[in-house]
Amino acid sequence: MAVEKTKAAEKSDISVEEKLRTLYQLQVVHSDIDKIRTLRGELPLEVQDLEDEIVGLETRINKYKEEVKSLEQNITAKKNEISEAEGLITKYKDQQNNVRNNREFDSLSKEIEYQTLEIELCEKRIREFTVLIKEKNEVIDSSKAVFEERSKDLEDKKSELDEIVGDTKKEEEELQNSSNAYETKIEERLLSAYKKIRKNARNGLAVVSVERDACGGCFNKIPPQRQLDIKSRKKIIVCEYCGRILVDADILEDNPTE
């Protein structure tokens, strides 16, 4: 705890000018990182979308396969019921040859009729299940075609993204290391404010210079007295219109981007 307090105290002891200089250096690094990531464009999102779509297609295909399997099992069960019913019909017909009276004959006839209806019902169900299997197999086939197409698209997009990332990986890592180094020099409260401004800024700029008497972020005019305050580097001043941290042009000259 004592070490942490000492580090925090060291950061707060840094002059406002040095804080502004470090913030600007951090902004330059972050802008360079943004440029690298801009090269990737929408590729990372496209890759993620394709991956999500492929997972959804896999889930859909597996679901329909399970449903087809269940329908096939139902058809097998109905065929077994038909075999049982046919066996009973044969049995009842044989028994009719040995009846002692009309009542027994009629009773067996009703059983035969019932089993015949059961067979017809089973055959109807089998036809219905067969139609459903055909429909679901068609969906499976079309989904597989889309799956293969999307998988190829994903392979191409990943290859393109990997190539871009590979070309810029070393540079981005170096920039990220610089970013981490600058962040350690800035007190937590100020760094948090910087990150919040940067997150809300459309172009990622949290620290901008005064250019042609205007804010370099939103281009609104800065009053002369406020410009003098900014040049004095005695306090951190933000644009009253966009909220960005303002620095004077001399700081930019003192901290070239090259």
PyMOL commands that set and color helices and strands:
alter all, ss='L'
color gray80, all
select helices_A, chain A and resi 2-13+16-39+43-96+102-183+188-200+224-232+249-254
alter helices_A, ss='H'
color red, helices_A
select strands_A, chain A and resi 207-211+214-215+237-238+245-247
alter strands_A, ss='S'
color yellow, strands_A
deselect
rebuild
show_as cartoon
